[in-house]
Amino acid sequence: MVCRVFRAKGRCFLKIAMTTLNIQIDKTVKTEAQKVLDEIGLSMSGAINVYLMQIVKSRAIPFHLAADPEVLEPTPALATMVAKTKSDIRQNRNLSPPLGKNELQARLKGLRK
């Protein structure tokens, strides 16, 4: 961010170098977003600035992106199985030798039923 301090009429001002960003967005999304932003007292430009500053600060998109969230978020049953498996590994229990590709695929098909 480029900033300059200048004086005018005996006062100091901070001038930030700004640029324009033109984007295309679905009209309905824009309208609905504007309603939400109006409720919280933030302009569309201000919201986009906050979003972009957060990307710069965190060096990441500030929310989780996924093509299929269910693939990335374990079900409660799966989370329980993972916890039990981790416990078994720590206690050296219920361990079996590595499975071959065909055997693994057969077991996975059995879990999907």
Secondary structure by P-SEA (a helix, b strand, c coil): cbbbbbbcccbbbbbcbbbbbbbbccaaaaaaaaaaaaaacccaaaaaaaaaaaaaacccccbbbbcccccccccaaaaaaaaaaaaaaaacccccccccaaaaaaaaaaaac
